[in-house]
Amino acid sequence: MTGPEIITLGCRLNIVESEALRQQLDTRDDLIIVNSCAVTNEAVRQTRQAIRRASRRRPDARIVVTGCAVQTDPTMFAQMPEVAQVVGNAEKADFAVHVPPAAFAANADERVSVADIMTVEQHAPQMLSAFAERIRGFVVVQNGCDHRCTFCIIPYGRGPSRSVPAGAVVDQVKRLVDEGVQEIVLTGVDVTSYGPDLPGNPTLGMLVERILTHVPDLPRLRLSSLDGVEIDERLFDLLTGEKRVMPHVHLSLQSGDDMVLKRMKRRHDRAQAVDLVVRLREKRPEIAIGADLIAGFPTEDDAMFERTLALIEDCRIVHGHIFPYSPRIGTPAAKMPQVIASHIRERSARLREACAALRHRWLNDLIQTNQSVLVETSGLIGHAANFAPVRFSAKQEPGTIVPAHITGLEQDALIAHGPAHG
């Protein structure tokens, strides 16, 4: 083994930071780093489970735990006998850079290193980017969140919103493209809040324009989850009119009921969400919509749930991320009247079934179309611009973008036989 073993849970931001840690600690093969997630109670449970499994599998390795679950509850992890060191989200950017490798994870007097994340003002430049097999690159443009959705613990794990200067972002994109990366994904905690903390108050749309201008060799640019109320006209025009920006928009919707949205402290209502999707699809019909939806938020009754269920069809959500509501201690929603667990499980299943049915129809409609596909590591699979999964009948060159003619659908993946034609 070369370098540490890293176990990553949760979001794309964690993926980027895990890769940065791997590169910084490439000589430390005695370490297991668990990069945790706190978005739900289940994510925390999975983190603890991953720690125990890692300890059983490699009892001689030193286990270091970092990430949002550690940031929000460091004591829980410090009390686990398997854990050698607990490192907060602010410290994860520095411990491998400033602490000599021999001392890292070896100082028993400093097992817990977790500071107040709410005082962090800048993003660490060494944690800005990562890539998957030199094919798809992830670039962090923003971290933290200034909003306080009543169900969400993440602002307390990531701190206040802070943006990466555009020049640093462009430099990271250039570096990845020069290394052969074909697709860049801009990511963060609340990406659409990009800019107000920087000189000149740039916006996400302005950042995207700058990337496209200064990195002309970048074939594909994709954006991670967006908050619809912050999609201004500049960003809307890029999403619908710029061919290098992928026709795939993932929205943080959470619910289709206005009262639930108010109780969540979201900043949009149902009509605004539907109107945004209608306008996106009018300007760019091939655009694919993804969304986060929560089932069983406190006080949600049957009628409220049905409105969320109907939102899947109304917004044509083909990339659905369904989350059963999970009360997080310290959030206002945890103190609200809770929905019983069996109802949450049932509603989650119904949302997943509805998303799966619509997704199947969408994929079926793509048969006999031509798609531009980024070929992934095996050479046999890839993703179209709309993020539809594609399986090739013959091996392609990994890391290339190929035209593909879609001839069928098997197990949630489009089948491509030969090059595109027609």
C-alpha positions in Angstrom: 0.0 0.0 0.0 1.2 3.5 -0.8 -0.2 6.3 1.3 -3.0 6.3 3.8 -6.2 4.3 3.4 -9.0 6.8 3.2 -12.7 6.0 3.8 -15.0 8.8 2.6 -18.6 9.2 3.5 -21.0 11.9 2.4 -20.8 14.6 -0.2 -18.5 15.6 -3.1 -16.8 18.1 -0.9 -15.6 15.3 1.3 -14.4 13.4 -1.8 -12.3 16.4 -2.9 -10.8 16.8 0.6 -10.1 13.1 0.9 -8.1 13.2 -2.3 -6.2 16.2 -1.1 -5.4 14.4 2.1 -4.2 11.3 0.1 -1.8 13.5 -1.9 -0.5 15.3 1.2 0.0 12.1 3.2 1.3 9.9 0.4 4.0 8.4 2.5 1.8 7.5 5.5 0.6 4.0 4.8 0.2 3.3 8.5 -2.9 5.5 8.7 -6.6 5.0 8.1 -8.4 8.3 7.7 -12.2 8.2 8.0 -13.8 11.4 6.5 -17.2 11.5 8.2 -20.6 12.8 7.3 -23.3 14.2 9.6 -26.2 14.9 7.3 -28.4 12.3 8.9 -28.2 10.0 12.0 -27.7 7.1 9.5 -24.6 8.8 8.1 -23.2 9.1 11.6 -24.0 5.4 12.3 -22.3 4.4 9.1 -19.2 6.4 10.1 -19.0 4.6 13.4 -19.5 1.3 11.7 -16.7 2.1 9.2 -14.3 2.9 12.0 -15.0 -0.5 13.7 -14.7 -2.4 10.5 -11.4 -0.7 9.7 -10.0 -1.5 13.1 -10.9 -5.2 12.8 -9.4 -5.4 9.3 -6.2 -3.5 10.1 -5.6 -3.6 13.9 -2.1 -2.2 13.6 -3.1 0.9 11.7 -3.8 4.3 13.4 -7.3 5.5 12.7 -7.8 9.3 12.3 -11.4 10.5 12.1 -12.3 13.9 10.5 -15.3 15.5 8.8 -18.7 16.9 9.7 -19.7 14.2 12.2 -16.5 14.9 14.1 -17.0 18.6 14.0 -20.5 18.4 15.4 -19.8 15.8 18.1 -16.0 15.3 18.7 -16.5 13.6 22.1 -18.5 10.7 20.6 -15.6 9.8 18.4 -12.8 10.5 20.9 -14.5 8.0 23.2 -14.3 5.2 20.6 -11.3 2.9 21.6 -10.5 2.3 17.9 -9.8 6.0 17.2 -6.3 7.4 17.6 -7.0 11.0 16.7 -10.0 13.3 16.1 -9.5 16.2 13.7 -12.0 18.9 12.9 -13.0 20.3 9.5 -10.9 23.4 9.9 -7.9 21.4 11.1 -8.1 18.8 8.3 -6.7 21.3 5.8 -3.6 21.9 8.0 -2.6 18.9 9.9 -0.9 17.1 7.0 0.8 20.3 5.8 2.1 21.8 9.0 2.6 18.9 11.4 5.7 16.7 10.7 4.6 13.3 9.4 6.3 11.5 12.4 4.2 13.5 14.8 0.9 13.2 13.0 -1.6 10.9 14.8 1.1 10.0 17.3 0.7 12.6 20.0 -1.6 11.2 22.6 -1.8 14.5 24.4 -3.5 16.1 21.4 -5.9 13.4 20.4 -8.7 15.9 19.8 -8.1 18.8 17.5 -11.4 20.5 16.8 -11.8 24.3 16.9 -14.8 26.5 16.5 -15.7 26.2 12.8 -17.9 29.3 13.0 -14.8 31.5 13.2 -13.2 30.3 10.0 -13.0 33.0 7.3 -11.0 31.4 4.4 -10.9 28.2 2.5 -7.6 26.3 2.5 -6.1 26.4 -1.0 -4.6 22.9 -0.7 -8.1 21.4 -0.5 -9.5 22.9 -3.7 -9.5 20.0 -6.2 -9.4 16.3 -6.9 -10.0 14.1 -9.8 -11.4 10.6 -10.4 -8.9 8.6 -12.5 -8.0 11.8 -14.4 -11.5 11.8 -16.0 -13.8 13.9 -13.9 -12.4 16.6 -11.7 -14.0 18.2 -8.7 -13.2 21.8 -7.9 -14.3 23.4 -4.6 -15.5 27.0 -5.2 -17.3 27.6 -1.9 -17.5 26.1 1.6 -19.9 26.6 4.6 -23.4 28.0 4.7 -25.0 31.1 6.1 -28.6 29.8 6.0 -30.3 27.9 8.8 -32.7 25.4 7.4 -34.4 23.9 10.4 -33.5 20.3 9.6 -29.8 20.8 8.8 -26.8 20.3 11.0 -24.2 21.0 8.2 -23.7 24.8 8.9 -22.4 23.7 12.3 -20.0 21.2 10.7 -18.8 23.5 7.9 -19.0 27.0 9.3 -19.9 30.2 7.6 -20.1 30.6 3.8 -16.8 31.5 2.3 -15.9 31.7 -1.4 -12.7 30.7 -3.2 -11.3 33.7 -5.3 -12.0 33.2 -9.0 -8.3 33.3 -10.0 -7.6 30.3 -7.7 -10.6 28.4 -9.1 -9.4 29.1 -12.7 -5.9 27.9 -11.8 -7.2 24.7 -10.4 -9.4 24.1 -13.5 -6.5 24.8 -15.8 -4.3 22.4 -13.9 -6.8 19.6 -14.1 -7.5 20.1 -17.8 -3.8 20.1 -18.5 -3.6 16.7 -16.7 -6.2 15.3 -19.1 -9.4 15.8 -17.1 -12.4 16.1 -19.5 -15.1 17.3 -17.2 -15.0 19.7 -14.2 -17.6 19.7 -11.5 -17.9 22.8 -9.4 -18.8 21.9 -5.9 -19.3 23.2 -2.3 -21.8 23.3 0.5 -24.0 26.1 -0.9 -22.5 26.7 -4.4 -25.1 29.3 -5.5 -24.1 31.6 -2.5 -20.7 32.1 -4.2 -19.2 35.5 -4.2 -20.6 38.1 -1.7 -17.6 37.7 0.6 -15.1 38.5 -2.2 -14.1 41.9 -3.5 -16.5 43.1 -6.2 -19.2 40.7 -5.1 -18.9 38.3 -8.0 -21.6 35.7 -8.6 -21.6 32.0 -9.6 -22.6 33.0 -13.1 -19.6 35.4 -13.3 -17.3 32.6 -12.1 -18.6 30.2 -14.7 -18.1 32.8 -17.5 -14.6 33.4 -16.3 -13.8 29.7 -16.3 -15.2 29.2 -19.8 -13.2 32.2 -21.1 -9.9 31.4 -19.5 -9.9 27.7 -20.0 -11.0 27.3 -23.6 -9.8 23.7 -23.7 -12.3 22.6 -21.0 -14.9 20.4 -22.8 -17.5 19.9 -20.1 -18.4 22.0 -17.0 -21.0 20.6 -14.5 -22.4 22.3 -11.4 -23.3 20.5 -8.2 -26.5 21.1 -6.2 -28.0 24.6 -6.7 -30.5 26.6 -4.7 -33.1 27.7 -7.2 -33.8 31.1 -5.6 -30.2 32.1 -6.2 -30.1 31.2 -9.9 -30.0 34.7 -11.4 -30.5 35.5 -15.1 -26.7 35.3 -15.9 -26.5 31.8 -14.5 -29.8 30.8 -16.0 -28.6 31.9 -19.5 -25.4 29.8 -19.0 -27.4 26.7 -17.9 -29.7 27.0 -20.9 -27.5 28.5 -23.6 -23.9 27.4 -23.1 -23.1 24.1 -24.7 -20.0 23.5 -22.5 -22.2 23.7 -19.4 -23.9 20.3 -19.1 -27.7 20.1 -19.4 -28.0 18.7 -15.9 -29.3 20.8 -13.0 -29.6 19.4 -9.5 -31.9 21.5 -7.3 -32.2 21.6 -3.5 -36.0 21.4 -3.4 -36.6 19.3 -0.2 -40.4 19.4 -0.3 -43.4 20.2 -2.6 -45.6 21.6 0.1 -45.5 25.3 1.0 -46.2 24.9 4.7 -43.4 22.3 5.0 -41.1 24.6 3.1 -41.8 27.4 5.5 -41.2 25.1 8.5 -38.0 24.0 6.9 -37.1 27.7 6.6 -36.5 27.3 2.9 -36.5 30.4 0.7 -38.7 29.2 -2.2 -42.2 28.0 -2.5 -43.7 25.2 -4.7 -44.7 27.5 -7.5 -41.3 29.0 -7.8 -39.7 25.6 -8.0 -42.0 24.4 -10.7 -41.7 27.7 -12.7 -37.9 27.5 -12.7 -37.9 24.0 -14.1 -40.5 24.9 -16.7 -38.4 27.9 -17.8 -35.2 25.8 -17.9 -36.8 23.1 -20.0 -38.4 25.7 -22.4 -35.0 27.2 -23.1 -33.1 23.8 -23.2 -35.5 20.9 -23.7 -32.8 18.2 -23.2 -32.0 19.4 -19.7 -32.2 16.8 -17.0 -33.5 17.7 -13.5 -32.2 16.3 -10.3 -33.4 17.1 -6.8 -33.0 16.5 -3.1 -36.3 15.6 -1.4 -37.0 14.8 2.3 -39.7 12.4 3.3 -41.4 12.7 6.7 -40.3 16.1 7.8 -41.9 17.0 11.2 -45.7 17.9 10.9 -45.9 16.5 7.4 -49.3 14.9 6.9 -50.6 12.8 4.1 -51.8 15.8 2.0 -48.4 17.6 2.4 -46.6 14.4 1.4 -48.8 14.0 -1.7 -47.8 17.4 -2.9 -44.1 16.4 -2.6 -44.9 13.2 -4.5 -46.6 15.2 -7.3 -43.6 17.5 -7.5 -41.6 14.6 -9.0 -43.8 14.6 -12.1 -44.3 18.4 -12.1 -40.6 19.0 -12.2 -39.7 15.8 -14.1 -37.1 14.8 -11.5 -35.0 12.0 -13.1 -32.0 12.2 -10.7 -33.8 12.0 -7.4 -31.9 11.9 -4.0 -34.5 10.9 -1.4 -33.7 11.4 2.3 -35.8 10.0 5.1 -36.1 12.8 7.7 -33.6 12.2 10.5 -33.8 14.5 13.6 -30.4 16.0 14.4 -29.9 17.2 17.9 -29.4 21.0 18.0 -31.7 21.7 15.0 -35.1 23.4 15.4 -36.8 20.6 13.5 -35.8 18.1 16.1 -38.1 19.8 18.6 -41.1 19.8 16.2 -43.8 17.1 16.3 -42.3 14.1 14.6 -43.7 11.8 12.0 -43.7 8.2 13.1 -40.9 6.1 11.7 -43.1 3.7 9.7 -44.7 6.6 7.8 -41.3 8.0 7.0 -40.1 4.7 5.6 -43.3 4.3 3.6 -43.1 7.8 2.2 -39.4 7.4 1.3 -40.2 4.3 -0.6 -43.0 5.9 -2.5 -40.8 8.9 -3.5 -38.0 6.5 -4.7 -40.5 4.4 -6.7 -42.0 7.6 -8.3 -38.5 8.8 -9.2 -37.5 5.4 -10.5 -40.6 5.2 -12.7 -40.1 8.6 -14.2 -36.4 8.0 -14.7 -37.1 4.7 -16.6 -39.5 6.6 -18.9 -36.8 9.3 -19.5 -34.1 6.8 -20.2 -36.4 4.9 -22.6 -37.1 8.1 -24.5 -33.4 8.5 -25.1 -33.3 5.2 -27.1 -32.4 5.9 -30.8 -30.8 9.3 -29.9 -27.2 10.3 -30.2 -25.4 11.2 -27.0 -21.9 12.6 -26.2 -20.5 10.3 -23.5 -17.5 10.7 -21.2 -15.9 7.3 -21.0 -15.0 6.2 -17.5 -12.2 4.0 -16.1 -13.3 0.6 -17.3 -13.9 1.8 -20.9 -17.2 0.1 -20.8 -19.3 2.7 -19.0 -19.8 6.4 -19.0 -22.2 9.3 -18.6 -23.9 11.4 -21.2 -24.0 15.2 -20.9 -27.4 14.9 -19.1 -25.7 12.4 -16.7 -27.6 9.4 -18.0 -25.5 6.3 -17.4 -24.3 4.6 -20.6 -22.9 1.1 -21.1 -20.9 0.4 -24.3 -21.0 -2.9 -26.2 -17.3 -2.6 -26.9 -14.5 -1.1 -24.9 -13.8 2.6 -25.5 -10.7 4.7 -24.5 -11.1 5.8 -20.9 -11.1 9.5 -20.4 -12.4 10.4 -23.9 -15.6 11.9 -24.9 -17.2 9.9 -27.7 -20.4 10.2 -29.8 -22.7 7.3 -29.0 -25.8 6.0 -30.7 -28.2 4.7 -28.0 -29.9 1.4 -29.0 -31.4 0.1 -25.8 -31.9 0.2 -22.0 -30.8 -2.5 -19.5 -30.9 -2.2 -15.7 -31.0 1.6 -15.5 -28.3 2.1 -18.1 -28.5 3.1 -21.7 -26.9 0.7 -24.2 -24.6 2.2 -26.9 -23.6 0.1 -30.0 -21.1 1.8 -32.2 -20.6 5.5 -32.9 -23.4 8.0 -33.3 -25.0 8.5 -36.7 -27.8 10.3 -38.5 
